[in-house]
Amino acid sequence: MPKHKCPFPKCTYETEDISDELAVVMITIHNTGAHTNTPAPTQLTQTCKVERVKRPNVCAGGSSEEWSYFITRWQEYAEATKIQGKEKVIQLLECCDENLRKDMTRNEGGSLVDKTADEVMAAIKKLAVRAENIMVARVELHNMQQDRDEPIRHFEARLRGQANICKFTIPCPTCTVDLNYTEQILRDIVTRGLADHEIQLDLLGDKNQDMSLEEVIQFIEGKEAGKRSAGRLQEAQSLNATPSQYYEAKRDGLKSQHLTTKDTCYYCGQNGHGKRASKSIRKHSCPAYGKTCGHCGRPNHIETVCLQKMKPKPPLPPKANNDQEGAIFESLCSTSCGISRDHHLYNQLNDCWVRQSSKPQPFITLATTVCPEDYKTFGMTPPEIPRRRLQIPVMADTGCQSCLASMKIIERFGLQQKDLIPVTMRMVAANNKGINILGATILRFSGRSKSGATLETRQITYVTSDSERLFLSREACVALGMISETFPTVGEASPLATLSLSDASPGNTNTTPKQTPQSALTAPCNCPLRQKPPPRPTQPPFPANNANRAHLQQWLLDYYAASTFNTCEHQPLALMHGPPMRLMGNPDATPVAHHTPIPVPLHWQEDVKAGLERDVALGVLEPVPIGEPVTWCHRMVVCAKKNGQPRRTVDFQALNLHATRETHHTQSPFHQARSVPTNKKKTIFDCWNGYHSVAIHTAILPPL
């Protein structure tokens, strides 16, 4: 029988000279054993379910440190989920909270899905990070402190997170690489911010003062571990502590001590029941038990065996509970009421408190002299000094009973302390402290009123070294016409009509208010004398209903007749409160003067002239004095109003070329009307000559 070879190439196997059936079986066995790759037995692996990676979140108004943390979390999330392309952009947008997502959509004008991930990240950073100066982050880093029971590694992690946004780098002078000195900064901050001062002292006192940050952390970590271990060890020892054999034996010996002991009792001085018997034995055998010592006041012993040398002081009686509660309440008040408040003034017009500084002290400059004739009147020799007339600012103190001046002011007249008049006067300040009076002198105070009249008063002025000012007394203020002789009198300086609200009733139809004697003051034109607005009423005089509408209207007209509703054209206008208006111009501008006026139409000439005279009476205009040169002069332009009346305007074109205007923006009438809520009414008052009541600063450049 022929031999059969293996069909695989390069295989030299062949069968023996056997039958064909047996050869097929042998070839099959050979192929199975030699040419079939039998895989190694695999180990059964059990697949576990991995928890889903959480997507980070970001919100608006965060810090740079929070943004750095979000970037790190986002990179880890993108690496774990293997997201790419548009899906990455969508997931990045889903990281934003609702408010930030809404602001981004508004800012970009639509969806951001079509943008790249880098563009979306830049848009998020624009709204999510609150921009701050790097110095703020560095100051916050230096102010960070370790919390109590906070491990040093946690404190280091907080510091590193803040230091990552501080950019502690400087450019290298020899290469292009930036030098990072964050480690040195963190080492100092860790040392300074330690909560345990003992560890801080050990660190500062260590021989190695050139430790790196990691060495400092390891040093502190070792100290903290030692303290924790020692604390746990002491707790274990205290919990497992048991009474020693010595104390147990002593306790048992005291209990079994025989009554016939010869030792003297520590409490009563007798024998028979032991030196220091137990409480139960002394209760039945010791005569001192239950008694109080007359020397020290302690129980269960007598005076003959008392060991205290000096008699103790009797204890103070305990205070009542009310006093204790009062002390606690006062301490709480003193602790919680330490917030300083600015000064506030009550605004009658707006019915609210307004933060405003107090009014300045009332100083007035008066001509002050020392006259020898006044000394001769008292029969005294006048001082030999030259007569001087000095302008001295004095304080009008209506609570001062006598004039008072400092020695420094008196020396300006040439007087010395030896020239003062000896007096026995004693003066007390507002704080009930005495004032050191050196003597007195006689001064004459004089001033000029608005009408041009000169008023003078002579006052004995006391001299002190406790002040540096000159105080005008109440009598001097009355003599100079500053206050009346009836001062103080309520309502004396308010010549306004006042209505007694208590007399007003719903059925009272009389709308004539009760007036004070001064409320009837009138101008020469029989108009009410223009006054300041009266205090704001606290309640209406009549019920606020439609039946009393006419009465309320008339009452308001009468109440504010001398102030708000006073449209008299023959009295000067009162100036508004506030800073005066400045007219800002170029002082080097060439003045332009127009000496030829624009003609006024004949049918308007009388009305225009009457308007000019009215403004002069109101104090709005002032005629140029004769003989004064005119530097700037602008033309008056008269045009027609809608009702045909003349309107006077001024052509300031030449001045506007050299003037700088302030920005004063107001809403348009349309937007003002839209601001009124639905079903509401808004009332607007037009101030009569309102612009003319604004004060103008005296320093006007250039002069107009």
C-alpha positions in Angstrom: 0.0 0.0 0.0 1.4 3.5 -0.8 2.4 6.0 1.9 0.2 9.1 2.4 1.8 12.6 3.2 0.4 15.5 5.1 -1.4 17.9 2.8 0.0 21.0 4.7 3.0 22.6 3.0 6.4 22.2 4.7 5.0 19.3 6.8 7.1 16.1 6.5 4.7 13.8 8.1 3.6 10.7 6.2 1.8 7.5 7.1 3.1 4.0 7.2 2.3 1.5 4.5 -1.2 0.9 5.7 -4.6 0.7 4.2 -6.3 3.8 2.8 -9.0 3.8 5.5 -6.5 3.7 8.3 -4.4 6.3 6.5 -7.3 8.8 6.5 -7.8 8.3 10.2 -4.1 8.9 10.9 -4.0 12.1 8.7 -7.0 13.5 10.5 -5.5 12.9 13.9 -2.2 14.5 12.7 -4.0 17.6 11.4 -6.0 18.0 14.7 -2.9 17.7 16.8 -0.3 19.6 14.7 -2.1 22.1 12.5 -5.1 23.2 14.5 -4.6 26.4 16.7 -6.1 25.3 20.0 -6.9 28.4 22.0 -5.7 28.4 25.6 -8.4 28.0 28.1 -9.9 31.4 28.7 -10.7 32.8 32.2 -14.2 33.7 32.7 -14.4 37.5 33.3 -17.4 39.1 34.9 -18.2 42.5 33.5 -19.1 45.2 36.1 -21.3 48.2 35.5 -19.4 51.4 35.7 -21.2 54.4 37.2 -22.0 57.2 34.8 -19.7 60.2 34.7 -21.4 63.3 36.1 -21.5 66.3 33.9 -20.0 69.5 35.5 -22.1 72.6 36.0 -21.3 76.3 35.7 -23.2 79.5 36.6 -22.9 83.2 36.1 -20.9 85.5 38.3 -18.3 82.9 39.4 -14.6 83.6 40.3 -11.5 82.7 38.3 -10.8 79.8 40.7 -14.3 78.3 40.1 -13.8 78.6 36.3 -10.4 76.8 36.5 -12.1 74.0 38.4 -14.9 73.8 35.8 -12.3 73.5 33.0 -10.6 70.6 34.7 -14.0 68.8 35.3 -15.0 69.4 31.7 -11.8 67.9 30.3 -12.2 64.8 32.5 -15.9 64.5 31.4 -15.0 64.8 27.7 -12.2 62.3 28.0 -14.4 59.8 29.8 -17.4 60.1 27.4 -15.4 60.3 24.2 -17.7 62.9 22.8 -16.8 64.8 19.7 -18.2 67.4 17.3 -21.7 68.7 17.6 -22.5 66.4 20.5 -19.6 68.0 22.5 -21.0 71.5 21.9 -24.5 70.4 23.0 -23.1 68.8 26.2 -21.0 71.9 26.9 -24.1 74.1 26.6 -26.0 71.8 29.0 -23.4 72.5 31.6 -24.8 76.1 32.0 -27.6 76.8 34.4 -30.8 78.3 33.1 -29.9 82.0 33.7 -26.5 81.7 32.1 -27.9 79.8 29.1 -30.5 82.5 28.7 -28.0 85.3 28.9 -25.7 83.5 26.3 -28.6 83.2 23.9 -29.4 86.8 24.2 -25.8 87.9 23.9 -25.2 85.8 20.8 -28.5 86.6 19.2 -29.6 83.0 18.8 -28.5 79.4 19.2 -24.8 78.5 19.7 -25.1 74.9 18.5 -23.5 75.7 15.1 -20.4 77.1 16.8 -17.3 75.2 17.7 -16.5 74.0 21.2 -13.8 76.6 21.7 -16.1 79.4 20.6 -18.8 78.2 23.0 -16.2 77.9 25.8 -15.1 81.5 25.2 -18.7 82.7 25.2 -19.4 80.9 28.5 -16.3 82.4 30.1 -17.4 85.9 29.0 -20.5 85.7 31.2 -19.6 83.1 33.8 -16.4 84.7 35.1 -16.6 87.9 37.1 -13.6 90.0 36.0 -11.4 91.2 38.8 -8.0 92.7 39.1 -5.4 90.2 39.8 -4.4 92.1 42.9 -7.7 91.3 44.5 -7.0 87.6 44.1 -3.6 88.0 45.6 -4.9 89.9 48.6 -7.5 87.2 49.2 -4.8 84.5 49.0 -2.7 86.3 51.6 -5.7 86.7 53.9 -6.6 83.0 53.9 -6.4 81.2 57.2 -6.5 77.5 58.2 -9.8 76.5 59.8 -9.9 74.8 63.1 -9.5 71.0 62.9 -8.7 71.4 59.1 -5.9 69.1 58.0 -2.9 70.9 56.5 -3.3 69.1 53.2 -6.8 70.5 52.8 -5.5 73.9 53.6 -2.8 73.5 51.0 -5.3 72.5 48.4 -7.4 75.6 49.1 -4.3 77.8 48.8 -3.2 76.1 45.5 -6.7 76.6 44.0 -6.5 80.4 44.8 -2.9 80.6 43.7 -3.6 79.2 40.3 -5.4 82.5 39.4 -2.8 84.8 40.9 -0.2 84.3 38.2 2.9 84.4 40.3 5.2 84.4 37.3 7.9 86.8 36.1 9.8 86.7 32.7 13.3 85.4 32.8 15.8 88.1 31.8 18.1 85.7 29.9 15.5 83.4 28.2 11.9 83.3 27.1 10.7 81.0 29.9 8.6 82.5 32.7 9.8 81.8 36.2 7.1 80.6 38.6 7.5 81.5 42.3 4.2 80.2 43.5 5.9 77.6 45.8 7.7 80.3 47.8 4.6 82.4 48.2 2.5 79.4 49.4 5.2 78.4 51.9 5.0 81.8 53.6 1.2 81.9 53.5 1.0 78.4 55.0 3.3 79.4 57.8 1.4 82.6 58.5 -2.1 81.1 58.3 -1.6 78.1 60.7 -4.5 77.8 63.2 -2.3 76.1 65.8 0.1 78.6 67.2 2.3 76.0 68.9 3.0 74.3 65.6 3.6 77.7 64.1 6.2 78.5 66.9 7.9 75.1 66.3 8.1 75.8 62.6 9.5 79.3 63.0 12.0 78.1 65.6 13.3 75.1 63.5 16.9 75.2 62.5 16.2 74.5 58.9 14.7 77.8 57.6 15.2 76.9 53.9 12.6 74.2 53.8 10.6 73.8 50.6 6.8 73.8 50.6 6.5 70.0 50.7 9.0 69.9 53.6 6.9 72.5 55.5 3.7 70.5 54.8 5.4 67.3 56.0 6.7 69.0 59.2 3.2 70.4 60.0 1.5 67.1 59.1 3.8 65.2 61.5 3.0 67.7 64.3 -0.7 67.4 63.7 -0.5 63.6 63.7 1.4 63.6 66.9 -1.1 65.9 68.6 -4.0 63.8 67.5 -2.3 60.6 68.7 -1.5 62.1 72.0 -5.0 63.3 72.5 -6.4 59.8 71.7 -4.0 58.2 74.0 -4.9 60.5 76.9 -8.6 59.9 76.3 -8.0 56.1 76.5 -6.0 56.5 79.7 -8.6 58.6 81.3 -11.4 56.2 80.4 -9.5 53.1 81.6 -8.3 54.7 84.8 -9.3 52.8 88.0 -8.8 53.6 91.7 -5.5 52.5 93.0 -5.0 49.9 95.7 -3.7 52.5 98.0 -6.9 54.5 98.0 -9.0 51.4 98.2 -7.1 50.3 101.3 -7.4 53.7 102.8 -11.1 53.8 102.2 -11.6 50.4 103.7 -9.4 51.3 106.7 -11.5 54.4 107.4 -14.7 52.3 107.3 -13.3 49.7 109.6 -11.6 52.1 112.0 -12.4 51.2 115.7 -14.3 53.6 117.9 -11.7 53.4 120.7 -8.9 55.0 118.7 -6.9 57.4 120.9 -6.3 59.9 118.1 -8.0 63.3 118.5 -10.9 64.1 116.2 -10.1 66.6 113.5 -13.6 68.1 113.8 -14.4 68.3 117.5 -11.0 67.6 119.3 -12.3 64.6 121.3 -11.2 61.0 121.4 -13.2 57.8 120.8 -14.3 58.0 117.2 -11.1 58.4 115.2 -9.1 61.2 113.7 -11.0 61.5 110.4 -14.0 59.2 110.8 -16.4 58.7 108.0 -19.6 60.7 107.7 -21.8 58.0 109.0 -19.6 57.6 112.1 -19.4 61.3 112.8 -23.1 61.7 112.4 -23.7 59.5 115.5 -20.5 60.1 117.5 -19.0 63.5 116.7 -20.6 66.4 118.7 -19.4 68.9 116.0 -21.5 67.3 113.3 -24.3 69.5 112.1 -22.9 72.6 113.9 -21.4 75.7 112.2 -18.0 77.2 113.2 -18.3 80.7 114.7 -14.9 81.7 113.4 -15.0 80.7 109.7 -18.7 80.0 109.2 -18.1 76.5 107.8 -20.3 73.5 108.9 -19.4 70.3 110.8 -16.6 71.6 113.1 -16.2 73.9 116.1 -14.1 77.0 116.8 -11.5 75.4 119.1 -10.2 73.2 116.3 -10.6 75.7 113.4 -7.4 75.9 111.4 -8.2 79.2 109.6 -6.1 82.0 111.0 -8.1 85.0 109.8 -11.8 85.4 109.8 -13.0 85.6 106.2 -14.9 88.5 104.9 -18.7 88.0 104.8 -19.8 87.2 101.3 -21.7 89.9 99.5 -25.4 89.3 99.2 -26.4 88.1 95.8 -28.0 90.6 93.5 -31.6 90.3 92.6 -32.5 88.5 89.4 -33.7 91.8 88.0 -30.2 93.3 88.4 -28.7 90.3 86.7 -31.1 90.4 83.9 -30.5 94.1 83.6 -26.7 93.6 83.4 -27.1 91.0 80.8 -29.5 93.2 78.8 -27.1 96.1 79.0 -24.2 94.0 77.8 -26.3 92.7 74.9 -27.3 96.2 74.0 -23.7 97.5 74.2 -22.6 94.7 72.0 -25.3 94.9 69.3 -25.7 98.6 69.1 -22.1 99.4 68.0 -23.1 100.4 64.5 -22.4 104.0 63.7 -25.0 106.0 61.9 -24.7 109.1 59.9 -26.6 112.2 60.8 -30.2 112.4 59.4 -32.6 115.3 59.1 -36.4 115.0 58.7 -37.7 116.2 55.4 -41.1 117.7 55.9 -41.9 117.8 52.2 -41.1 114.1 51.5 -42.1 112.9 55.0 -38.9 110.9 55.4 -35.5 111.0 57.1 -32.7 112.1 54.8 -29.0 111.5 55.4 -27.6 115.0 55.6 -24.9 116.8 57.6 -25.8 119.2 60.4 -25.9 122.9 59.6 -22.7 124.7 60.2 -22.2 126.7 63.4 -23.6 130.3 63.1 -20.6 132.5 62.5 -20.8 136.1 61.5 -18.1 138.6 61.0 -18.5 141.8 63.1 -16.4 144.9 63.5 -14.9 144.7 67.0 -13.1 147.5 68.9 -11.8 148.3 72.4 -12.8 151.9 73.4 -11.1 153.7 76.4 -14.3 155.6 77.0 -16.0 152.5 78.2 -13.4 151.9 80.8 -13.8 155.5 82.1 -17.5 155.0 82.5 -16.8 152.3 85.1 -14.2 154.6 86.8 -11.3 152.4 85.6 -8.0 153.4 84.0 -8.1 152.4 80.3 -5.2 150.4 79.0 -2.6 152.2 77.0 -3.1 150.5 73.6 -3.7 151.9 70.1 -7.4 151.9 69.1 -7.9 149.1 66.6 -11.0 148.1 64.6 -10.8 144.4 63.7 -13.1 142.2 61.6 -13.5 139.1 63.8 -15.7 136.1 63.1 -17.9 135.5 66.1 -20.3 132.7 66.9 -23.9 133.7 67.7 -24.6 131.5 70.6 -28.1 132.2 71.8 -27.6 129.9 74.8 -24.6 131.9 76.1 -25.5 134.2 78.9 -22.4 136.4 78.6 -19.9 137.1 75.8 -16.8 134.9 76.0 -13.5 135.3 74.1 -10.2 133.5 74.1 -7.0 135.2 75.2 -5.5 134.8 71.7 -8.3 137.0 70.2 -7.9 139.6 73.0 -4.1 139.8 72.3 -4.9 140.9 68.8 -6.1 144.2 70.3 -2.8 144.7 72.1 -4.2 143.6 75.5 -2.2 141.4 77.9 -3.5 139.4 80.8 -2.4 142.1 83.2 -4.7 144.6 81.4 -7.8 142.5 82.0 -10.5 143.6 84.6 -10.5 141.4 87.7 -13.9 139.7 88.0 -15.5 137.2 90.4 -17.7 135.8 87.6 -17.9 132.0 87.3 -19.1 130.4 84.1 -20.1 126.8 83.4 -20.0 125.1 80.0 -22.8 123.0 78.5 -21.2 119.8 80.0 -21.4 121.3 83.5 -17.6 121.8 83.6 -16.2 125.0 84.9 -14.6 127.6 82.6 -11.3 129.2 83.6 -12.0 133.0 83.6 -8.8 135.1 83.4 -10.6 138.4 83.5 -12.8 140.7 81.4 -12.7 143.5 78.9 -15.2 145.8 77.2 -15.8 145.3 73.5 -18.0 147.1 71.0 -19.6 144.9 68.3 -21.0 146.6 65.2 -22.5 145.4 61.9 -24.5 146.5 58.9 -28.0 145.2 58.2 -29.5 144.5 54.7 -31.2 147.9 54.7 -27.8 149.6 55.3 -28.4 150.6 58.9 -25.4 150.2 61.3 -26.2 148.5 64.6 -23.8 148.5 67.6 -23.7 147.0 71.0 -21.3 147.2 74.0 -20.7 144.1 76.0 -18.5 143.0 78.9 -16.6 140.1 77.4 -15.0 137.5 79.7 -11.7 136.1 78.7 -10.7 132.4 79.0 -7.9 130.1 78.1 -10.2 127.1 77.5 -11.4 128.2 74.1 -10.0 129.8 70.9 -13.2 131.5 69.7 -15.4 134.5 70.5 -19.0 133.8 71.5 -21.7 136.3 71.2 -24.3 136.2 74.1 -28.1 136.3 73.8 -28.2 139.9 74.9 -25.7 140.9 72.2 -27.7 139.0 69.5 -30.9 140.9 70.6 -29.1 144.2 70.5 -27.8 143.6 67.0 -31.3 142.6 65.8 -30.4 138.9 65.1 -33.2 137.6 67.3 -36.2 139.2 69.0 -36.5 140.0 72.7 -39.1 137.3 73.1 -36.7 134.6 71.9 -37.4 131.7 72.2 -41.0 131.7 71.0 -42.6 128.9 69.0 -43.7 130.1 65.6 -42.1 133.5 65.9 -39.9 133.1 62.8 -42.6 131.4 60.7 -45.1 134.0 59.5 -47.2 131.5 57.7 -50.9 130.7 58.0 -51.5 127.7 60.1 -54.7 125.7 60.4 -55.8 124.0 63.5 -56.5 120.5 62.3 -58.4 119.7 65.5 -61.0 122.3 64.7 -61.6 120.9 61.3 -64.5 118.5 61.1 -66.3 116.8 58.2 -69.3 119.0 58.6 -67.3 122.2 58.8 -67.5 124.0 55.5 -65.5 127.0 56.6 -62.3 126.9 54.6 -60.7 130.0 56.1 -57.6 128.8 58.1 -56.7 130.2 61.5 -53.8 132.6 61.1 -51.1 133.8 63.4 -50.6 137.6 63.6 -47.6 137.4 61.2 -49.4 135.4 58.6 -51.3 138.6 57.6 -48.1 140.3 56.4 -48.5 141.6 52.9 -46.3 143.3 50.4 -47.0 146.9 49.2 -49.0 145.4 46.3 -51.3 143.7 48.8 -50.0 140.3 47.8 -48.9 137.8 50.5 -45.4 138.3 51.6 -43.3 135.6 50.0 -42.1 133.1 52.6 -40.6 129.6 52.7 -43.0 126.6 52.5 -44.6 125.7 55.8 -44.2 122.2 57.4 -45.9 119.4 55.6 -49.3 118.6 57.2 -49.5 115.2 58.9 -53.2 114.7 58.1 -55.9 116.4 56.0 -58.2 118.8 57.8 -61.3 117.1 56.1 -62.0 113.5 55.1 -60.5 112.9 51.6 -63.7 112.3 49.6 -65.4 113.8 46.6 -67.7 115.8 48.8 -64.8 117.7 50.4 -62.7 118.1 47.2 -63.4 121.8 46.8 -62.7 122.4 50.5 -59.4 120.5 50.3 -58.4 122.4 47.3 -59.1 125.8 48.9 -57.4 124.8 52.1 -54.2 123.8 50.1 -54.3 127.1 48.2 -54.6 129.0 51.5 -52.0 126.9 53.3 -49.4 127.5 50.7 -50.6 130.9 49.6 -47.4 132.7 50.8 -45.0 130.2 49.3 -45.9 127.7 46.6 -48.9 129.5 45.1 -47.5 133.0 45.6 -47.1 134.3 42.1 -46.6 138.0 43.0 -44.5 139.7 40.3 -43.4 142.6 42.6 -41.3 140.6 45.1 -37.9 139.0 44.6 -38.0 135.3 44.1 -36.7 132.9 46.7 -33.7 130.9 45.7 -33.8 127.1 45.6 -31.6 125.0 48.0 -28.7 123.3 46.4 -25.3 124.1 44.8 -25.3 127.2 42.6 -25.1 126.7 38.9 -21.8 127.4 37.3 -21.4 128.9 33.8 -18.3 127.3 32.4 -16.5 129.2 29.7 -13.1 130.0 28.3 -11.6 132.9 30.3 -9.3 133.7 27.4 -12.2 134.1 24.9 -12.5 137.4 23.1 -15.7 139.2 24.3 -18.4 139.9 21.8 -20.8 142.8 22.4 -23.8 143.7 20.2 -24.7 147.3 20.7 -27.5 147.4 18.1 -30.7 145.7 19.3 -33.1 143.8 17.0 -36.3 145.9 16.5 -39.3 144.8 18.4 -42.7 145.0 16.6 -44.9 147.9 17.7 -47.8 145.8 19.0 -45.4 143.9 21.3 -43.3 146.8 22.7 -45.5 147.4 25.7 -45.7 143.7 26.6 -42.0 143.2 26.2 -41.2 146.3 28.3 -43.6 145.1 31.0 -42.0 141.7 31.0 -38.5 143.2 31.4 -39.7 145.4 34.3 -41.4 142.3 35.9 -38.1 140.3 35.7 -36.2 143.2 37.3 -38.7 143.3 40.2 -38.4 139.5 40.6 -34.6 139.8 40.8 -34.1 137.8 37.6 -32.6 140.7 35.6 -30.4 143.6 36.8 -29.8 146.8 34.8 -26.2 147.5 33.9 -25.0 150.5 36.0 -24.2 153.7 34.1 -20.5 154.1 33.5 -19.6 150.3 33.7 -18.0 149.0 30.5 -19.9 146.3 28.6 -17.7 143.3 27.7 -20.3 140.8 26.6 -23.7 141.8 25.3 -26.1 139.5 23.4 -29.2 140.4 21.4 -32.7 139.9 22.6 -34.9 138.1 20.0 -38.7 138.4 20.4 -40.8 135.7 18.8 -44.5 134.7 19.0 -46.0 132.1 21.2 -48.8 129.8 20.1 -51.3 132.2 21.7 -49.8 135.2 20.0 -48.1 136.6 23.1 -44.4 137.7 22.7 -41.7 135.3 23.9 -38.3 136.9 24.8 -35.2 134.9 23.9 -31.5 135.6 23.9 -29.1 134.9 21.1 -26.1 133.2 22.8 -24.4 132.0 19.6 -21.2 134.0 20.3 -21.0 132.7 23.9 -21.8 129.0 23.0 -18.6 128.9 20.9 -16.5 129.3 24.1 -18.8 127.5 26.6 -18.8 123.9 27.9 -22.2 122.4 28.7 -23.1 119.9 31.4 -25.0 116.7 30.4 -28.6 116.8 31.5 -30.6 114.0 29.9 -34.4 113.6 30.4 -36.8 111.0 29.1 -39.0 111.9 26.1 -42.7 112.7 26.9 -43.7 109.5 25.2 -41.5 107.3 27.5 -42.6 109.4 30.5 -46.3 108.7 29.7 -45.6 105.0 29.2 -44.0 104.8 32.7 -47.4 105.5 34.3 -49.0 102.2 35.4 -52.4 101.2 34.2 -55.4 102.7 35.9 -53.2 105.3 37.6 -53.0 109.1 37.2 -49.9 111.1 37.3 -49.9 114.8 38.1 -47.1 117.1 37.0 -46.7 120.7 38.3 -45.1 123.4 36.3 -42.9 125.5 38.5 -43.6 129.2 38.0 -40.3 130.9 37.2 -38.5 127.7 38.3 -35.4 128.2 36.3 -35.1 131.8 37.6 -35.0 130.4 41.2 -31.7 128.6 40.6 -28.8 130.4 42.2 -25.9 131.3 39.9 -22.3 131.0 41.1 -20.6 134.3 41.7 -17.4 133.2 39.9 -18.7 133.4 36.3 -16.2 133.1 33.5 -16.4 135.1 31.4 -18.5 137.8 32.9 -21.9 138.1 31.2 
